[in-house]
Amino acid sequence: MTNTKVNKILLREAYNVEGQLGNWQIEYKERLLLVITDEDANRVRIMTPIVEQKKMDKDEMRTLLEANFDRALDAKYSLFHDYVWSVYTHPLAELSVEQLKDAMKQVVTLANNYGTTYTSTNFVFGGENN
């Protein structure tokens, strides 16, 4: 995958695509997503903000960490600049078109399921509490 290919996919799959090669802000399934790539470092990051950290309690932070183990599959919960984010990272060159599209879906699903199931898909790896 290259920046040019990512750009073509984003233009086809998302709305309100803004930015430039390597740094996009898009609307996808009613969520703001940031898509950041670095061809030299061979990385892609797709992310969306969820909630301010100060609005969470310690039990909820523990739930996020537990979800990252078995319910959040390729997208994970992360903390950045005092916000909880749904984030997907992957090597850029090895990323397929289907993986990129699935990553966008998982980031949105994980964000939308914050506070309920904390899942990024309908699949739970290994089952809960394993």
C-alpha positions as protocol buffer text, in pm:
chain_id: "A"
residue {
  index: 1
  type: MET
  ca { x: 0 y: 0 z: 0 }
}
residue {
  index: 2
  type: THR
  ca { x: 118 y: 351 z: -77 }
}
residue {
  index: 3
  type: ASN
  ca { x: -6 y: 698 z: 12 }
}
residue {
  index: 4
  type: THR
  ca { x: -152 y: 733 z: -337 }
}
residue {
  index: 5
  type: LYS
  ca { x: -348 y: 408 z: -300 }
}
residue {
  index: 6
  type: VAL
  ca { x: -468 y: 507 z: 48 }
}
residue {
  index: 7
  type: ASN
  ca { x: -588 y: 839 z: -93 }
}
residue {
  index: 8
  type: LYS
  ca { x: -787 y: 666 z: -369 }
}
residue {
  index: 9
  type: ILE
  ca { x: -951 y: 430 z: -120 }
}
residue {
  index: 10
  type: LEU
  ca { x: -1039 y: 712 z: 120 }
}
residue {
  index: 11
  type: LEU
  ca { x: -1194 y: 916 z: -161 }
}
residue {
  index: 12
  type: ARG
  ca { x: -1404 y: 615 z: -257 }
}
residue {
  index: 13
  type: GLU
  ca { x: -1504 y: 497 z: 94 }
}
residue {
  index: 14
  type: ALA
  ca { x: -1534 y: 816 z: 302 }
}
residue {
  index: 15
  type: TYR
  ca { x: -1694 y: 1159 z: 299 }
}
residue {
  index: 16
  type: ASN
  ca { x: -1536 y: 1501 z: 342 }
}
residue {
  index: 17
  type: VAL
  ca { x: -1182 y: 1380 z: 277 }
}
residue {
  index: 18
  type: GLU
  ca { x: -945 y: 1662 z: 368 }
}
residue {
  index: 19
  type: GLY
  ca { x: -569 y: 1688 z: 401 }
}
residue {
  index: 20
  type: GLN
  ca { x: -283 y: 1568 z: 191 }
}
residue {
  index: 21
  type: LEU
  ca { x: -97 y: 1247 z: 114 }
}
residue {
  index: 22
  type: GLY
  ca { x: 8 y: 1098 z: 446 }
}
residue {
  index: 23
  type: ASN
  ca { x: -227 y: 1303 z: 662 }
}
residue {
  index: 24
  type: TRP
  ca { x: -603 y: 1291 z: 610 }
}
residue {
  index: 25
  type: GLN
  ca { x: -908 y: 1389 z: 809 }
}
residue {
  index: 26
  type: ILE
  ca { x: -1218 y: 1204 z: 690 }
}
residue {
  index: 27
  type: GLU
  ca { x: -1579 y: 1142 z: 781 }
}
residue {
  index: 28
  type: TYR
  ca { x: -1661 y: 773 z: 784 }
}
residue {
  index: 29
  type: LYS
  ca { x: -1982 y: 620 z: 919 }
}
residue {
  index: 30
  type: GLU
  ca { x: -2066 y: 947 z: 1097 }
}
residue {
  index: 31
  type: ARG
  ca { x: -1729 y: 965 z: 1275 }
}
residue {
  index: 32
  type: LEU
  ca { x: -1425 y: 1185 z: 1228 }
}
residue {
  index: 33
  type: LEU
  ca { x: -1122 y: 969 z: 1150 }
}
residue {
  index: 34
  type: LEU
  ca { x: -760 y: 1076 z: 1125 }
}
residue {
  index: 35
  type: VAL
  ca { x: -553 y: 866 z: 886 }
}
residue {
  index: 36
  type: ILE
  ca { x: -178 y: 918 z: 916 }
}
residue {
  index: 37
  type: THR
  ca { x: 86 y: 735 z: 715 }
}
residue {
  index: 38
  type: ASP
  ca { x: 463 y: 741 z: 699 }
}
residue {
  index: 39
  type: GLU
  ca { x: 605 y: 561 z: 396 }
}
residue {
  index: 40
  type: ASP
  ca { x: 964 y: 589 z: 526 }
}
residue {
  index: 41
  type: ALA
  ca { x: 869 y: 428 z: 858 }
}
residue {
  index: 42
  type: ASN
  ca { x: 627 y: 189 z: 682 }
}
residue {
  index: 43
  type: ARG
  ca { x: 338 y: 267 z: 918 }
}
residue {
  index: 44
  type: VAL
  ca { x: -29 y: 364 z: 901 }
}
residue {
  index: 45
  type: ARG
  ca { x: -240 y: 487 z: 1191 }
}
residue {
  index: 46
  type: ILE
  ca { x: -619 y: 530 z: 1179 }
}
residue {
  index: 47
  type: MET
  ca { x: -781 y: 689 z: 1483 }
}
residue {
  index: 48
  type: THR
  ca { x: -1090 y: 861 z: 1621 }
}
residue {
  index: 49
  type: PRO
  ca { x: -1139 y: 1040 z: 1954 }
}
residue {
  index: 50
  type: ILE
  ca { x: -1390 y: 891 z: 2198 }
}
residue {
  index: 51
  type: VAL
  ca { x: -1395 y: 1065 z: 2537 }
}
residue {
  index: 52
  type: GLU
  ca { x: -1187 y: 1291 z: 2760 }
}
residue {
  index: 53
  type: GLN
  ca { x: -987 y: 1090 z: 3011 }
}
residue {
  index: 54
  type: LYS
  ca { x: -1108 y: 1308 z: 3301 }
}
residue {
  index: 55
  type: LYS
  ca { x: -1463 y: 1184 z: 3236 }
}
residue {
  index: 56
  type: MET
  ca { x: -1358 y: 825 z: 3314 }
}
residue {
  index: 57
  type: ASP
  ca { x: -1310 y: 643 z: 3642 }
}
residue {
  index: 58
  type: LYS
  ca { x: -1042 y: 385 z: 3725 }
}
residue {
  index: 59
  type: ASP
  ca { x: -1278 y: 92 z: 3674 }
}
residue {
  index: 60
  type: GLU
  ca { x: -1356 y: 208 z: 3322 }
}
residue {
  index: 61
  type: MET
  ca { x: -984 y: 238 z: 3239 }
}
residue {
  index: 62
  type: ARG
  ca { x: -940 y: -121 z: 3357 }
}
residue {
  index: 63
  type: THR
  ca { x: -1229 y: -227 z: 3132 }
}
residue {
  index: 64
  type: LEU
  ca { x: -1052 y: -68 z: 2832 }
}
residue {
  index: 65
  type: LEU
  ca { x: -732 y: -257 z: 2907 }
}
residue {
  index: 66
  type: GLU
  ca { x: -923 y: -584 z: 2943 }
}
residue {
  index: 67
  type: ALA
  ca { x: -1110 y: -515 z: 2618 }
}
residue {
  index: 68
  type: ASN
  ca { x: -777 y: -461 z: 2440 }
}
residue {
  index: 69
  type: PHE
  ca { x: -691 y: -821 z: 2525 }
}
residue {
  index: 70
  type: ASP
  ca { x: -991 y: -1005 z: 2381 }
}
residue {
  index: 71
  type: ARG
  ca { x: -1271 y: -780 z: 2251 }
}
residue {
  index: 72
  type: ALA
  ca { x: -1080 y: -508 z: 2070 }
}
residue {
  index: 73
  type: LEU
  ca { x: -916 y: -700 z: 1788 }
}
residue {
  index: 74
  type: ASP
  ca { x: -715 y: -495 z: 1537 }
}
residue {
  index: 75
  type: ALA
  ca { x: -831 y: -158 z: 1669 }
}
residue {
  index: 76
  type: LYS
  ca { x: -735 y: -80 z: 2029 }
}
residue {
  index: 77
  type: TYR
  ca { x: -817 y: 175 z: 2295 }
}
residue {
  index: 78
  type: SER
  ca { x: -537 y: 426 z: 2351 }
}
residue {
  index: 79
  type: LEU
  ca { x: -473 y: 739 z: 2553 }
}
residue {
  index: 80
  type: PHE
  ca { x: -330 y: 1046 z: 2377 }
}
residue {
  index: 81
  type: HIS
  ca { x: -343 y: 1413 z: 2478 }
}
residue {
  index: 82
  type: ASP
  ca { x: -591 y: 1342 z: 2760 }
}
residue {
  index: 83
  type: TYR
  ca { x: -840 y: 1168 z: 2530 }
}
residue {
  index: 84
  type: VAL
  ca { x: -927 y: 803 z: 2483 }
}
residue {
  index: 85
  type: TRP
  ca { x: -898 y: 708 z: 2115 }
}
residue {
  index: 86
  type: SER
  ca { x: -983 y: 409 z: 1904 }
}
residue {
  index: 87
  type: VAL
  ca { x: -660 y: 338 z: 1712 }
}
residue {
  index: 88
  type: TYR
  ca { x: -544 y: 95 z: 1443 }
}
residue {
  index: 89
  type: THR
  ca { x: -176 y: 66 z: 1346 }
}
residue {
  index: 90
  type: HIS
  ca { x: -18 y: -155 z: 1081 }
}
residue {
  index: 91
  type: PRO
  ca { x: 280 y: -171 z: 845 }
}
residue {
  index: 92
  type: LEU
  ca { x: 181 y: 39 z: 544 }
}
residue {
  index: 93
  type: ALA
  ca { x: 347 y: -151 z: 258 }
}
residue {
  index: 94
  type: GLU
  ca { x: 195 y: -483 z: 365 }
}
residue {
  index: 95
  type: LEU
  ca { x: -156 y: -340 z: 410 }
}
residue {
  index: 96
  type: SER
  ca { x: -416 y: -467 z: 162 }
}
residue {
  index: 97
  type: VAL
  ca { x: -720 y: -279 z: 37 }
}
residue {
  index: 98
  type: GLU
  ca { x: -951 y: -507 z: 238 }
}
residue {
  index: 99
  type: GLN
  ca { x: -740 y: -463 z: 551 }
}
residue {
  index: 100
  type: LEU
  ca { x: -761 y: -84 z: 519 }
}
residue {
  index: 101
  type: LYS
  ca { x: -1137 y: -92 z: 477 }
}
residue {
  index: 102
  type: ASP
  ca { x: -1174 y: -335 z: 767 }
}
residue {
  index: 103
  type: ALA
  ca { x: -948 y: -119 z: 984 }
}
residue {
  index: 104
  type: MET
  ca { x: -1168 y: 184 z: 927 }
}
residue {
  index: 105
  type: LYS
  ca { x: -1475 y: -22 z: 1025 }
}
residue {
  index: 106
  type: GLN
  ca { x: -1307 y: -159 z: 1337 }
}
residue {
  index: 107
  type: VAL
  ca { x: -1194 y: 186 z: 1454 }
}
residue {
  index: 108
  type: VAL
  ca { x: -1548 y: 319 z: 1422 }
}
residue {
  index: 109
  type: THR
  ca { x: -1708 y: 9 z: 1577 }
}
residue {
  index: 110
  type: LEU
  ca { x: -1472 y: 15 z: 1875 }
}
residue {
  index: 111
  type: ALA
  ca { x: -1543 y: 384 z: 1934 }
}
residue {
  index: 112
  type: ASN
  ca { x: -1917 y: 334 z: 1902 }
}
residue {
  index: 113
  type: ASN
  ca { x: -1911 y: 38 z: 2143 }
}
residue {
  index: 114
  type: TYR
  ca { x: -1731 y: 234 z: 2413 }
}
residue {
  index: 115
  type: GLY
  ca { x: -1942 y: 214 z: 2728 }
}
residue {
  index: 116
  type: THR
  ca { x: -2129 y: -99 z: 2616 }
}
residue {
  index: 117
  type: THR
  ca { x: -1958 y: -409 z: 2471 }
}
residue {
  index: 118
  type: TYR
  ca { x: -1614 y: -250 z: 2410 }
}
residue {
  index: 119
  type: THR
  ca { x: -1578 y: -463 z: 2094 }
}
residue {
  index: 120
  type: SER
  ca { x: -1433 y: -381 z: 1753 }
}
residue {
  index: 121
  type: THR
  ca { x: -1615 y: -667 z: 1576 }
}
residue {
  index: 122
  type: ASN
  ca { x: -1872 y: -934 z: 1655 }
}
residue {
  index: 123
  type: PHE
  ca { x: -1586 y: -1173 z: 1737 }
}
residue {
  index: 124
  type: VAL
  ca { x: -1427 y: -1212 z: 2082 }
}
residue {
  index: 125
  type: PHE
  ca { x: -1081 y: -1369 z: 2069 }
}
residue {
  index: 126
  type: GLY
  ca { x: -1058 y: -1655 z: 2317 }
}
residue {
  index: 127
  type: GLY
  ca { x: -1381 y: -1564 z: 2490 }
}
residue {
  index: 128
  type: GLU
  ca { x: -1436 y: -1324 z: 2776 }
}
residue {
  index: 129
  type: ASN
  ca { x: -1214 y: -1362 z: 3086 }
}
residue {
  index: 130
  type: ASN
  ca { x: -970 y: -1605 z: 2917 }
}
